[in-house]
Amino acid sequence: MTAKTGKTGKIPLTWLYVPGDRPERVAKALVAGADVVIVDLEDAVAADRKSYARAATSELLSDRHHVPVHVRVNALDGPLARLDIEALADRPGLACLRLPKVTAPSQITRVAELADSLPLFALLESALGIESAYAIATAHPSLTGLSLGESDLRADLGIAADTGLDWARSRVVCAARAAGLAPPPQSVHTDLYDLNDLAASCARGRALGFLGRAAIHPSQLPVIERAYLPTAEEIAAAQEVTKAAATDAGALALPDGRFVDAAVVAGARRTLALADRRPLA
């Protein structure tokens, strides 16, 4: 399945987190150039600021914005998540609820009922969440995407080396694809200053099947976008595939012997959709 586009018509590549108790930062995030802004009510907000963050976010979402706004609610196994959902679900500016630390499909169905089928996005942050990835991905039609919460997952698994998460990453990519969801975006890169390492990490994520990435600072956005935009060579190859497919409704082989079927054509079309974002030379 090809990635779904947002209200702007673009396939999302950048998702910018911002604390819900800092309205001035939220205002800056909305004009920072991200494809999606994620207002965080969970990890980024101290316990004594939760009520204020919820109220400020509710006020923010009383109007629609030119950028889709998602909200990450508090942990589903605590009392705050229900308060968050009840306060925000009917806000006209809310595009999606992001659900942290999901471990079971029943959590998705309960939130879907409470939120009146508002679009949902599940974050898998534990071994149990990873083991349940496909069941979660297919739990309810309101679920529009999956992603990893790698900091919590790393702690849960006791993993130090970054490559130790590659199996979990591939599991989530496969679960999303099997469920007909868009390719997942990568989890955040927590080092704000090492943009070279961010670029290298994005290249690895792209090779694993991710599409785009969450960020925690606007300086990370152009690095992520560059890493996930197709190269000139990839665009040329995609154009060759779609041109050949336009002249033959069935499976076919290109002049160089490459076999082309429906899945290859779908991938080529996604590449060309992303190519529209490339800056002019």
C-alpha positions, -999 to +999 in steps of 0.1 A: +000+000+000+012+035-008+016+061+020-014+082+026-011+120+021-022+146+046-044+176+042-017+193+023-016+165-003+020+156+006+032+123+019+043+132+055+080+129+061+085+150+091+067+149+124+077+175+151+071+169+188+064+199+210+055+201+247+018+207+253+024+230+283+045+254+262+020+273+239+047+296+226+067+266+214+036+251+198+031+283+179+066+282+166+063+245+157+033+252+135+054+274+112+087+254+115+081+235+083+071+201+096+045+180+078+028+171+111+030+188+145+027+165+175+016+182+207+029+160+236+009+157+268+029+127+280+067+125+285+074+161+278+051+175+304+058+173+342+031+158+364+021+192+379+016+207+345-006+180+330-039+199+336-025+231+321-011+213+291-045+197+284-064+230+287-039+249+266-040+222+239-078+221+239-078+259+233-052+256+205-074+230+188-105+250+189-094+262+155-080+243+125-044+249+114-027+247+081-005+218+094-022+186+108-019+185+146-017+152+164-018+149+202+001+123+222-021+116+252-009+102+285-004+065+292-035+044+285-033+025+317-036+056+339-065+081+346-051+110+326-056+095+291-093+094+294-093+130+306-072+140+276-094+122+251-126+135+265-112+171+264-098+169+229-118+144+208-143+169+195-118+197+189-120+208+152-082+213+150-073+177+161-062+155+132-052+124+152-046+110+186-013+093+192-015+065+218+017+058+238+029+024+251+002+003+234+004-034+242-029-048+232-056-044+205-082-039+231-066-006+240-072+006+204-108-005+204-116+012+237-100+045+226-118+043+192-152+040+210-143+068+234-130+091+206-159+084+182-136+069+156-112+098+154-080+088+136-055+070+159-018+062+158-002+036+180+032+038+195+048+004+204+074+009+232+077-025+249+084-061+241+047-070+245+038-042+221+062-055+195+049-091+199+013-078+194+022-055+165-001-070+138-030-075+162-027-039+172-024-027+136-056-045+126-076-038+158-099-011+144-104+009+112-096+041+130-060+031+134-040+049+107-004+041+117+022+025+139+056+036+151+082+027+177+090+045+209+127+034+209+139+049+241+114+029+262+118-002+241+156+000+244+152+001+282+126-027+283+149-050+262+181-040+279+197-031+245+227-008+243+237-010+207+215+007+182+215-023+158+199-043+186+166-028+177+166-037+140+145-068+145+118-048+163+120-021+136+115-047+108+087-063+128+068-030+129+074-022+093+061-057+083+031-054+106+021-020+091+024-033+056+005-065+064-023-044+079-025-021+048-011+009+067+014+034+055+051+027+062+059+038+098+080+069+105+112+064+125+114+071+162+130+104+173+168+109+173+176+122+207+210+139+200+201+174+189+236+184+179+249+155+158+231+160+126+255+138+107+246+109+129+209+118+124+214+116+086+232+082+088+205+069+111+178+081+086+196+063+058+195+031+078+159+035+087+150+041+050+168+009+041+147-010+067+114+003+052+106+034+073+092+065+057+100+098+074+109+105+110+097+122+141+118+151+154+123+169+186+138+201+172+132+221+140+169+218+131+163+181+125+136+186+099+156+194+068+180+165+075+152+141+078+135+154+046+167+152+026+174+116+038+139+104+027+136+122-006+143+100-036+176+105-055+176+115-092+185+079-101+155+066-081+132+091-098+144+080-132+139+044-124+104+050-111+095+070-142+107+040-164+085+016-144+054+038-145+058+044-182+061+007-189+031+000-167+010+025-186+014+005-218+008-030-203-019-038-177-003-070-166+031-081-153+060-072-176+098-070-179+117-038-186+143-037-214+171-044-188+154-076-177+139-063-144+105-078-137+077-053-129+044-062-111+017-043-092+038-039-060+068-025-080+045-001-098+030+011-065+064+017-051+074+037-082+043+058-079+052+066-042+087+076-053+073+100-079+049+115-053+079+122-030+099+135-060+075+165-062+090+177-029+126+178-042+139+214-045+145+226-080+182+223-091 
